Amino acid sequence: MERNTQWSEVEVALTQGKSRLVTSKSLQPLKLLNPGSSYPGCHVVLSSYGGGMVSGDQINLRITCGAQAKLFVSTQANTKIFKSTNGATAEQHITAQVAENALAVSFPDPVVPQEHSRFRQTQHWHLHPSALLLVVDWFHSGRMDQSERFQFYSFSSELKVSVGEKLVLLDRFSFSPEDHIATSPANFDVYQTMFSAYLVGPPQDERFAALAQAFQELKMTSNRHVTFHISDQDHVISVSEAREGVYLLRAMGKSRQDLEPICQHLLQTLSTEAFFGYNPLERKY
């Protein structure tokens, strides 16, 4: 990315026992919201002026989560990616620093790439060895309520997480329906919504252990109902410990509602006193 690229900024710091938004700079098309709360964590909502991203839009966001601070990042609604014109791609780039003993959670609504759209996103999170991170990355096949499925041109997502100076997680995904058969069993089959959750932190941290247990509980609950014909399931889920201090959860569902229990289980864990003390998304819908 060019050096003269302009960045929106979010900075959260622990002040008098509460995590507060101390820097907020948003450049179009991004709009930043900071819902008030009596709880010690800070909630930042990513929104946009046009209800989504149009062809050629580029969001660049720099996040700083200070020592011992707690940050929850969500979106106001689904991120709609509108039709590409002249081959232009809508892009979103996030770079983040999470300091000593801090907690950062990114829990957005799904990205919805509409017909003939192009979208690319990158995230690079830099963690202090004592920091804890949970990132959700989620997208739909299209406007499913309008029977629009896998009619976009391209979708790509890259996530990198570094602890100290060491890269511990690199996950890249790219899909173009024109080049692949989306409904093939080797790709998405009957599933229309794809959900990934990434957990990175020190294994000795009790909060890391609680989230890792939540991942495993979701896996066990899902596997109780597995049949020989996997596509008969409303959703499928896999959980793996990629390496020490890194967990990965992947799920696919036939609809958003099919994956809602996964979201609620993770949010229930995050609402305990060890994390945020409440569910930041409870009153959203």
Rosetta silent file (secondary structure, phi, psi, omega in degrees, C-alpha in Angstrom):
SEQUENCE: MERNTQWSEVEVALTQGKSRLVTSKSLQPLKLLNPGSSYPGCHVVLSSYGGGMVSGDQINLRITCGAQAKLFVSTQANTKIFKSTNGATAEQHITAQVAENALAVSFPDPVVPQEHSRFRQTQHWHLHPSALLLVVDWFHSGRMDQSERFQFYSFSSELKVSVGEKLVLLDRFSFSPEDHIATSPANFDVYQTMFSAYLVGPPQDERFAALAQAFQELKMTSNRHVTFHISDQDHVISVSEAREGVYLLRAMGKSRQDLEPICQHLLQTLSTEAFFGYNPLERKY
SCORE:     score description
SCORE:     0.000 S_00000001
   1 L     0.000  142.349 -175.648    0.000    0.000    0.000 S_00000001
   2 L   -65.589  147.286 -177.016    1.280    3.459   -0.854 S_00000001
   3 L   -64.456  -29.808 -177.521    2.938    5.471    1.894 S_00000001
   4 L   -86.178    8.170  176.518    0.682    8.485    1.314 S_00000001
   5 L   -61.049  134.605  178.953   -2.469    6.423    1.878 S_00000001
   6 L   -88.409  141.343 -174.877   -4.727    8.112    4.401 S_00000001
   7 L  -120.942  138.154  163.866   -5.911    6.056    7.360 S_00000001
   8 E   -75.697  156.296 -174.220   -8.880    6.177    9.657 S_00000001
   9 E  -138.548  140.034  171.707   -7.828    5.640   13.274 S_00000001
  10 E  -130.526  126.157  175.956   -9.171    4.084   16.439 S_00000001
  11 E  -132.245  128.239 -179.628   -7.199    4.222   19.682 S_00000001
  12 E  -120.300  134.746  179.846   -8.443    2.845   22.986 S_00000001
  13 E  -135.076  151.299  176.894   -6.691    3.367   26.319 S_00000001
  14 E   -81.682  117.860 -177.815   -7.388    2.370   29.912 S_00000001
  15 E  -131.107  118.075 -179.745   -8.305    5.544   31.797 S_00000001
  16 L    52.236   44.629  174.400   -9.427    5.529   35.435 S_00000001
  17 L    80.240    4.645 -179.495  -10.271    1.837   35.241 S_00000001
  18 E  -131.503  139.852  176.926  -12.296    2.075   32.032 S_00000001
  19 E   -77.824  124.590 -175.791  -11.343    1.512   28.404 S_00000001
  20 E  -127.674  149.353  175.734  -12.066    4.706   26.510 S_00000001
  21 E   -78.992  108.863 -176.053  -11.903    5.801   22.899 S_00000001
  22 E  -101.686  -17.559  173.882   -9.141    8.431   22.974 S_00000001
  23 E  -137.647  129.516  178.061   -8.651    8.765   19.207 S_00000001
  24 E  -143.207  110.032  179.754  -11.370    8.519   16.574 S_00000001
  25 E  -132.917  117.285 -178.510  -10.705    9.584   13.002 S_00000001
  26 L  -121.648  133.176  177.650  -12.923    8.345   10.195 S_00000001
  27 L  -113.262  139.780 -179.558  -12.494    9.006    6.492 S_00000001
  28 L   -57.522  140.650   11.952  -15.233    8.304    3.977 S_00000001
  29 L   -90.570    7.012 -177.481  -16.734    5.847    3.299 S_00000001
  30 E   -81.027  141.715  173.548  -16.046    4.681    6.879 S_00000001
  31 E  -131.436  131.245 -177.217  -17.998    6.064    9.806 S_00000001
  32 E  -105.195  133.689  176.629  -17.077    5.245   13.413 S_00000001
  33 E  -121.184  148.852 -178.917  -19.620    4.991   16.236 S_00000001
  34 L  -133.751   83.041 -178.852  -18.926    4.615   19.961 S_00000001
  35 L   -58.835  137.714  178.959  -22.036    3.449   21.879 S_00000001
  36 L   -72.440  148.875 -179.853  -22.042    4.536   25.496 S_00000001
  37 L  -158.256  148.016  176.680  -21.823    1.901   28.221 S_00000001
  38 L   -86.139   -4.181 -177.817  -21.317    1.705   31.963 S_00000001
  39 L   -84.399  161.357 -172.390  -19.120   -1.374   31.520 S_00000001
  40 L   -74.181  -14.418 -179.860  -15.314   -1.186   31.508 S_00000001
  41 L   -83.883  166.223  177.850  -14.824   -2.227   27.871 S_00000001
  42 E  -112.413  131.380 -179.226  -14.927    0.033   24.810 S_00000001
  43 E  -112.742  121.477  177.036  -17.308   -0.742   21.922 S_00000001
  44 E  -118.113  131.019 -178.308  -16.559    0.677   18.457 S_00000001
  45 E  -112.128  127.903  176.189  -18.995    0.169   15.576 S_00000001
  46 E   -90.950  127.668  179.515  -17.878    0.391   11.956 S_00000001
  47 E  -133.559 -176.043  178.034  -20.485    1.897    9.671 S_00000001
  48 E  -148.485  157.525 -176.830  -20.601    3.609    6.285 S_00000001
  49 L   -76.077  -25.170 -176.322  -22.357    6.567    4.735 S_00000001
  50 L  -108.615   10.100  179.531  -23.793    4.592    1.835 S_00000001
  51 L    78.235   10.862  179.898  -24.838    1.381    3.574 S_00000001
  52 E   167.520 -159.091 -178.458  -21.953   -0.526    2.071 S_00000001
  53 E  -121.439  127.302  178.542  -18.987   -0.215   -0.270 S_00000001
  54 L   -94.639  169.457 -177.474  -19.291    0.843   -3.891 S_00000001
  55 L   -52.439  126.028  177.721  -16.898    0.034   -6.711 S_00000001
  56 L    89.078   -9.110  176.366  -13.456    1.479   -6.016 S_00000001
  57 L   -60.309  145.553  174.358  -14.089    2.330   -2.336 S_00000001
  58 E  -139.712  122.146  175.605  -11.119    1.785   -0.051 S_00000001
  59 E  -106.096  126.565  175.376  -11.242    1.700    3.743 S_00000001
  60 E  -122.524  117.426 -174.460   -7.934    1.866    5.611 S_00000001
  61 E  -126.920  126.782  176.169   -8.260    1.532    9.381 S_00000001
  62 E  -108.330  123.770 -177.419   -5.516    1.625   11.993 S_00000001
  63 E  -114.206  134.006  173.953   -6.479    0.255   15.432 S_00000001
  64 E  -127.315  120.657  177.719   -4.488    0.687   18.652 S_00000001
  65 E  -112.920  110.417 -172.282   -5.603   -1.106   21.817 S_00000001
  66 L   -72.146  173.400 -177.083   -3.543    0.089   24.768 S_00000001
  67 L   -55.895  129.306  176.296   -2.170   -1.861   27.719 S_00000001
  68 L    66.801    5.840  179.385   -4.883   -3.666   29.753 S_00000001
  69 L   -79.413  160.639  177.301   -7.628   -2.110   27.624 S_00000001
  70 E  -124.960  124.122 -177.175  -10.652   -4.015   26.315 S_00000001
  71 E  -127.994  130.274  174.867  -11.939   -3.339   22.810 S_00000001
  72 E  -119.457  119.408 -179.958  -14.948   -4.821   21.020 S_00000001
  73 E  -110.537  128.350  176.801  -15.272   -3.954   17.318 S_00000001
  74 E  -136.090 -177.107  175.120  -18.475   -4.704   15.417 S_00000001
  75 E  -120.128  157.449 -177.306  -20.358   -3.399   12.383 S_00000001
  76 L   -70.067  -31.697 -179.626  -23.676   -1.611   12.218 S_00000001
  77 L  -163.372 -174.210  173.686  -25.069   -4.139    9.737 S_00000001
  78 L   -54.803  144.163  175.326  -23.986   -6.451    6.947 S_00000001
  79 E   -90.136  103.174 -177.987  -21.230   -4.955    4.797 S_00000001
  80 E   -84.100  131.683  177.510  -22.825   -4.827    1.355 S_00000001
  81 E  -108.188  113.475 -173.386  -20.449   -4.832   -1.612 S_00000001
  82 L   -85.634  168.809 -174.645  -22.126   -3.220   -4.595 S_00000001
  83 L   -51.204  136.170  177.861  -21.643   -3.924   -8.290 S_00000001
  84 L   -80.694  136.736  174.714  -18.177   -3.323   -9.715 S_00000001
  85 L  -118.198  140.278  179.991  -17.848   -0.829  -12.547 S_00000001
  86 L    57.194   27.646  176.976  -14.868   -0.692  -14.899 S_00000001
  87 L    74.666    9.535 -177.604  -13.347   -3.663  -13.099 S_00000001
  88 L   -74.347  148.751 -177.544  -12.737   -1.678   -9.890 S_00000001
  89 L  -113.362  134.948  170.492  -12.465   -3.496   -6.553 S_00000001
  90 E   -80.335  134.958 -174.966  -13.797   -2.383   -3.171 S_00000001
  91 E  -132.258  146.536  173.967  -11.077   -2.847   -0.552 S_00000001
  92 E  -135.259  127.676 -178.507  -10.786   -2.824    3.216 S_00000001
  93 E  -128.214  127.917  179.621   -7.451   -2.899    5.032 S_00000001
  94 E  -124.037  131.196  170.701   -7.024   -3.093    8.806 S_00000001
  95 E  -126.622  136.009 -171.339   -3.775   -2.945   10.742 S_00000001
  96 E  -140.544  146.549  174.002   -3.894   -3.194   14.524 S_00000001
  97 E  -119.040  126.875  179.778   -1.647   -3.086   17.581 S_00000001
  98 E  -121.581  115.762 -168.443   -2.798   -4.839   20.770 S_00000001
  99 L   -86.449 -172.147 -173.847   -0.638   -4.033   23.788 S_00000001
 100 L   -55.292  127.521  176.216    0.293   -5.775   27.032 S_00000001
 101 L    58.916   18.431  179.845   -2.556   -7.688   28.729 S_00000001
 102 L   -86.815  160.623  177.459   -5.099   -6.114   26.374 S_00000001
 103 E  -124.214  125.453  176.841   -8.174   -7.812   24.933 S_00000001
 104 E  -127.979  130.201  177.726   -9.351   -7.151   21.376 S_00000001
 105 E  -126.830  128.021  173.610  -12.417   -8.713   19.761 S_00000001
 106 E  -114.795  113.694 -172.487  -13.501   -8.121   16.163 S_00000001
 107 L  -133.717   69.948 -176.886  -17.030   -9.483   15.635 S_00000001
 108 L   -80.484  164.645  166.905  -18.518   -7.993   12.447 S_00000001
 109 L   -72.319  168.799 -176.830  -21.673   -8.892   10.586 S_00000001
 110 L   -66.770  152.721  165.367  -21.144  -10.780    7.340 S_00000001
 111 E   -82.254  135.095 -179.982  -19.781   -9.290    4.153 S_00000001
 112 E  -121.079   95.439  178.472  -22.393   -9.662    1.386 S_00000001
 113 E   -77.557  115.639 -176.457  -20.843   -9.458   -2.091 S_00000001
 114 L   -82.368  175.240 -176.169  -23.647   -8.608   -4.492 S_00000001
 115 L   -53.712  132.082  176.714  -23.944   -9.552   -8.153 S_00000001
 116 L    63.066   28.857  178.444  -20.904   -8.536  -10.275 S_00000001
 117 L   -98.689  160.821  175.538  -19.023   -7.146   -7.270 S_00000001
 118 E  -132.838  132.285 -177.331  -15.327   -7.374   -6.425 S_00000001
 119 E  -142.878  140.781  177.190  -14.011   -7.240   -2.870 S_00000001
 120 E  -140.596  132.393  176.063  -10.643   -7.602   -1.193 S_00000001
 121 E  -134.957  148.338  174.695   -9.801   -7.284    2.485 S_00000001
 122 E  -134.518  146.526  174.381   -6.639   -7.646    4.548 S_00000001
 123 E  -136.741  135.484  173.058   -6.081   -7.631    8.297 S_00000001
 124 E  -134.357  111.805 -179.461   -2.780   -7.643   10.176 S_00000001
 125 E  -103.673  128.691  178.595   -2.941   -7.795   13.951 S_00000001
 126 E  -110.170  116.449 -174.429    0.240   -7.240   15.981 S_00000001
 127 E  -110.585  141.253  163.502   -0.032   -8.633   19.521 S_00000001
 128 L   -68.591  147.564 -178.050    2.040   -8.257   22.648 S_00000001
 129 L   -55.128  -21.607  179.707    2.811  -11.790   23.939 S_00000001
 130 L   -97.206   -0.083 -177.049    0.363  -11.245   26.825 S_00000001
 131 L   -82.701  158.992 -179.235   -2.487   -9.892   24.646 S_00000001
 132 E  -125.473  135.059 -176.481   -5.626  -11.821   23.671 S_00000001
 133 E  -134.977  135.556  169.716   -7.367  -11.605   20.298 S_00000001
 134 E  -128.581  122.340 -179.737  -10.580  -13.028   18.825 S_00000001
 135 E  -122.929  129.772  173.973  -11.347  -12.223   15.173 S_00000001
 136 E  -106.732  134.846  176.989  -14.473  -13.239   13.267 S_00000001
 137 E  -130.732  122.903 -165.146  -14.455  -13.226    9.459 S_00000001
 138 E  -145.261  134.458  174.178  -17.807  -13.950    7.828 S_00000001
 139 E  -145.663  152.330  175.752  -19.375  -13.723    4.380 S_00000001
 140 E   -99.989  163.453  178.726  -22.581  -14.691    2.569 S_00000001
 141 L   -73.683  -14.813 -177.604  -22.882  -16.024   -0.968 S_00000001
 142 L   153.429 -160.668  178.188  -24.930  -12.935   -1.916 S_00000001
 143 L   -80.331   85.164 -172.030  -28.393  -11.513   -1.286 S_00000001
 144 H   -63.117  -30.603  179.967  -29.855  -14.870   -0.363 S_00000001
 145 H   -69.099  -14.220  176.171  -33.332  -13.448    0.289 S_00000001
 146 H  -109.337   17.812 -179.796  -33.392  -12.490   -3.412 S_00000001
 147 L    59.458   28.356  177.131  -32.061  -15.890   -4.526 S_00000001
 148 L   -97.065  111.885 -174.474  -28.746  -14.246   -5.445 S_00000001
 149 L  -136.871  122.081  177.767  -26.013  -16.765   -4.753 S_00000001
 150 L    52.688   48.509  176.334  -22.370  -16.699   -5.835 S_00000001
 151 L  -109.362    8.477  176.203  -22.964  -14.165   -8.580 S_00000001
 152 L   -78.636  164.287  178.822  -20.084  -11.869   -7.551 S_00000001
 153 L   -81.769  -47.455 -177.560  -16.905  -11.628   -9.612 S_00000001
 154 E  -157.011  148.576  176.916  -14.310  -12.057   -6.863 S_00000001
 155 E  -142.958  130.047  176.457  -13.896  -12.188   -3.094 S_00000001
 156 E  -144.017  146.080 -178.273  -10.602  -12.420   -1.207 S_00000001
 157 E  -143.523  135.780  177.537   -9.614  -12.160    2.428 S_00000001
 158 E  -132.133  130.728  177.230   -6.235  -12.305    4.147 S_00000001
 159 E  -124.463  128.343  174.461   -5.613  -12.413    7.892 S_00000001
 160 E  -125.563  137.280  175.300   -2.189  -12.187    9.523 S_00000001
 161 E  -129.983  127.068  177.278   -1.495  -12.254   13.259 S_00000001
 162 E  -115.767  138.255  174.247    1.934  -11.601   14.734 S_00000001
 163 E  -114.380  118.116 -169.935    2.903  -12.121   18.366 S_00000001
 164 L    64.863 -126.714  177.235    5.925  -10.052   19.201 S_00000001
 165 L  -101.967    6.591 -173.375    7.947  -10.171   16.004 S_00000001
 166 E  -103.793  128.475  174.185    6.784  -13.679   15.063 S_00000001
 167 E   -76.185  119.349 -176.670    4.069  -14.419   12.525 S_00000001
 168 E  -110.309  -14.941 -178.329    1.855  -17.082   14.136 S_00000001
 169 E  -148.386  129.169  173.845   -1.151  -17.082   11.817 S_00000001
 170 E  -139.664  116.026 -178.690   -1.576  -16.506    8.102 S_00000001
 171 E  -130.095  120.802  179.260   -4.896  -17.380    6.465 S_00000001
 172 E  -121.475  136.967  177.255   -5.701  -16.500    2.863 S_00000001
 173 E  -138.026  134.652  177.300   -8.927  -17.183    1.023 S_00000001
 174 E  -145.157  137.381 -178.703   -9.882  -16.247   -2.514 S_00000001
 175 E  -146.795  135.529  176.153  -12.832  -17.307   -4.618 S_00000001
 176 L  -130.074  109.723 -178.151  -14.129  -16.435   -8.067 S_00000001
 177 L   -58.474  -26.606  178.815  -17.417  -18.117   -9.083 S_00000001
 178 L   -67.092  -27.009 -176.219  -16.540  -17.647  -12.765 S_00000001
 179 L  -100.631  -10.905 -176.878  -13.493  -19.893  -12.313 S_00000001
 180 L  -138.741  155.418  176.423  -14.960  -22.452   -9.909 S_00000001
 181 L   -90.319  105.728 -173.800  -18.241  -24.274   -9.423 S_00000001
 182 L   -60.505  -36.391 -175.761  -19.516  -22.836   -6.152 S_00000001
 183 L   -85.220    3.723  175.584  -22.057  -25.613   -5.579 S_00000001
 184 L   -64.763  143.232  176.006  -19.489  -28.377   -6.030 S_00000001
 185 L   -57.857  -23.039  178.308  -19.034  -30.559   -2.911 S_00000001
 186 L   -76.051  -14.762  178.799  -15.355  -29.576   -3.105 S_00000001
 187 L  -112.535 -100.407 -174.079  -16.364  -25.949   -2.556 S_00000001
 188 L  -110.268  -14.836  179.052  -19.586  -24.867   -0.806 S_00000001
 189 L    55.853 -122.963 -176.928  -22.125  -27.483   -1.887 S_00000001
 190 L   -91.427   -0.829 -172.382  -25.517  -26.397   -0.447 S_00000001
 191 L   -87.536  145.313 -171.124  -24.066  -23.902    2.053 S_00000001
 192 L  -122.274  -10.493 -179.432  -24.508  -20.166    1.633 S_00000001
 193 E  -135.935  131.393 -172.778  -22.802  -18.515    4.600 S_00000001
 194 E  -120.182  127.426 -170.760  -19.195  -19.046    5.699 S_00000001
 195 E  -128.396  129.386  174.453  -17.934  -18.182    9.175 S_00000001
 196 E  -127.666  141.663  174.685  -14.393  -18.259   10.580 S_00000001
 197 E  -131.425  134.198 -175.747  -13.228  -17.385   14.090 S_00000001
 198 E  -121.193  128.102  179.694   -9.573  -17.039   15.088 S_00000001
 199 E  -118.739  123.177 -179.600   -8.338  -17.121   18.684 S_00000001
 200 E  -134.774  130.838  178.239   -4.774  -16.079   19.490 S_00000001
 201 L   174.022  179.406  179.049   -3.274  -15.559   22.924 S_00000001
 202 L   -73.601  124.531 -176.714   -1.200  -16.984   25.756 S_00000001
 203 L   -57.650  -27.150 -178.465   -2.454  -20.505   26.632 S_00000001
 204 L   -77.753  -10.156  177.956   -1.957  -19.829   30.355 S_00000001
 205 L   -72.063  126.840 -178.555   -4.450  -16.946   30.233 S_00000001
 206 H   -62.003  -30.794  178.823   -7.747  -18.072   31.779 S_00000001
 207 H   -69.901  -40.312  175.652   -9.663  -16.063   29.200 S_00000001
 208 H   -59.704  -44.895 -179.536   -7.894  -17.844   26.350 S_00000001
 209 H   -62.436  -38.000 -179.725   -8.771  -21.172   27.980 S_00000001
 210 H   -66.041  -41.455  179.079  -12.433  -20.133   28.321 S_00000001
 211 H   -71.548  -38.008  176.384  -12.725  -19.221   24.640 S_00000001
 212 H   -61.681  -39.145  176.965  -10.861  -22.350   23.554 S_00000001
 213 H   -65.124  -39.327  177.929  -13.337  -24.386   25.605 S_00000001
 214 H   -61.577  -39.602  175.873  -16.231  -22.525   23.937 S_00000001
 215 H   -59.248  -48.489 -176.755  -14.781  -23.512   20.549 S_00000001
 216 H   -66.384  -36.046  178.027  -14.585  -27.157   21.590 S_00000001
 217 H   -63.646  -39.446  177.358  -18.117  -27.135   23.015 S_00000001
 218 H   -63.401  -40.272  178.424  -19.443  -25.890   19.688 S_00000001
 219 H   -63.650  -45.982 -177.919  -17.606  -28.676   17.900 S_00000001
 220 H   -65.187  -41.841 -179.932  -18.937  -31.348   20.248 S_00000001
 221 H   -63.335  -42.325 -179.744  -22.517  -30.066   20.026 S_00000001
 222 H   -66.770  -41.074 -175.433  -22.403  -29.994   16.243 S_00000001
 223 H   -69.966  -16.821  177.970  -20.841  -33.445   15.902 S_00000001
 224 L   -64.000  -24.164 -173.543  -23.637  -35.084   17.889 S_00000001
 225 L  -111.623   10.942 -178.340  -25.920  -34.660   14.892 S_00000001
 226 L   -69.533  134.542  176.498  -23.531  -35.504   12.059 S_00000001
 227 L  -116.163  176.259 -179.604  -24.886  -38.003    9.532 S_00000001
 228 L   -62.627  -36.987  178.451  -23.295  -39.825    6.619 S_00000001
 229 L   -93.441   96.666 -174.927  -24.679  -37.195    4.235 S_00000001
 230 H   -58.319  -38.193 -176.371  -22.996  -34.037    5.508 S_00000001
 231 H   -66.801   -9.956  174.357  -25.071  -31.764    3.247 S_00000001
 232 H   -72.102  -19.622 -177.979  -28.188  -32.865    5.143 S_00000001
 233 L   -76.190  143.144  175.814  -26.934  -30.788    8.070 S_00000001
 234 L   -66.983  -29.609  175.324  -28.103  -27.184    8.428 S_00000001
 235 E  -152.170  156.828  174.953  -24.535  -26.313    9.336 S_00000001
 236 E  -127.360  152.284 -175.207  -21.147  -27.949    9.661 S_00000001
 237 E  -145.647  143.875  173.204  -18.301  -26.905   11.939 S_00000001
 238 E  -134.745  146.268  178.509  -14.646  -27.744   12.470 S_00000001
 239 E  -133.820  134.172  178.737  -12.285  -26.655   15.244 S_00000001
 240 E  -142.272  147.106  170.722   -8.538  -27.090   15.285 S_00000001
 241 E   -93.433  100.004 -173.556   -5.615  -26.030   17.422 S_00000001
 242 E   -65.593  -35.532  176.306   -3.334  -24.788   14.650 S_00000001
 243 E  -167.148  172.865  179.841   -0.429  -24.363   17.054 S_00000001
 244 L   -59.302  125.977  179.564    0.067  -23.533   20.713 S_00000001
 245 L    84.614    8.314 -179.402   -1.872  -20.381   21.453 S_00000001
 246 E  -137.843  118.722  175.165   -3.802  -20.421   18.156 S_00000001
 247 E  -117.658  147.447  178.803   -7.282  -21.891   17.597 S_00000001
 248 E  -131.783  128.491  174.936   -9.318  -21.835   14.403 S_00000001
 249 E  -117.615  131.590  174.457  -13.055  -22.421   14.044 S_00000001
 250 E  -127.386  141.531  178.265  -14.734  -22.730   10.659 S_00000001
 251 E  -145.792  149.683  173.072  -18.434  -23.174    9.992 S_00000001
 252 E  -131.147  141.192 -179.473  -20.763  -23.167    7.014 S_00000001
 253 E  -134.735  160.028  177.177  -24.536  -22.807    7.139 S_00000001
 254 L   -78.516  -18.440  176.682  -27.466  -22.861    4.760 S_00000001
 255 L  -153.961  167.846  176.727  -28.609  -19.546    6.214 S_00000001
 256 H   -61.558  -38.879 -178.548  -27.470  -16.946    8.712 S_00000001
 257 H   -60.303  -31.692 -179.924  -29.956  -18.298   11.231 S_00000001
 258 H   -65.870  -25.513 -179.433  -28.234  -21.683   11.104 S_00000001
 259 H   -99.710   -2.493 -178.965  -25.022  -20.094   12.403 S_00000001
 260 H   -59.841  -38.649  177.083  -26.694  -17.883   14.991 S_00000001
 261 H   -59.754  -32.490  177.226  -26.200  -20.459   17.815 S_00000001
 262 H   -65.125  -47.755  178.679  -22.442  -20.313   17.168 S_00000001
 263 H   -58.924  -47.055 -176.321  -22.453  -16.528   17.489 S_00000001
 264 H   -64.817  -35.795  179.121  -24.568  -16.604   20.624 S_00000001
 265 H   -66.131  -42.497  177.965  -22.356  -19.211   22.293 S_00000001
 266 H   -67.443  -41.417  179.724  -19.236  -17.121   21.676 S_00000001
 267 H   -67.264  -31.933  176.725  -20.982  -13.926   22.755 S_00000001
 268 H   -63.322  -41.315  176.817  -22.213  -15.614   25.928 S_00000001
 269 H   -64.390  -42.516 -178.732  -18.605  -16.384   26.852 S_00000001
 270 H   -69.164  -18.360 -178.498  -17.554  -12.811   26.035 S_00000001
 271 L   -84.533   -4.061  179.204  -20.347  -11.428   28.242 S_00000001
 272 L   -74.597  164.589 -175.156  -18.861  -12.896   31.428 S_00000001
 273 L   -61.724  -27.926 -179.861  -17.014  -10.690   33.912 S_00000001
 274 L   -66.382  -21.367 -178.250  -13.616  -11.963   32.754 S_00000001
 275 L  -109.952  -98.865 -174.600  -14.260  -10.335   29.378 S_00000001
 276 L  -106.681  -14.794  178.799  -16.747   -7.479   28.876 S_00000001
 277 L    81.047   -3.705  176.700  -19.370   -8.173   31.539 S_00000001
 278 L  -163.513  168.241  177.940  -22.192   -7.887   29.003 S_00000001
 279 L   -95.034  108.379 -177.244  -23.054   -8.779   25.424 S_00000001
 280 L   -62.058  -19.457 -177.574  -22.334   -5.695   23.263 S_00000001
 281 L  -103.557    7.386 -172.378  -24.626   -7.034   20.508 S_00000001
 282 L   -60.847  -39.778 -175.311  -27.564   -8.050   22.725 S_00000001
 283 L   -99.353   14.979 -174.305  -29.789   -5.102   21.797 S_00000001
 284 L   -70.673  -42.201 -175.428  -28.699   -4.849   18.197 S_00000001
 285 L  -114.130    0.000    0.000  -31.611   -6.687   16.566 S_00000001
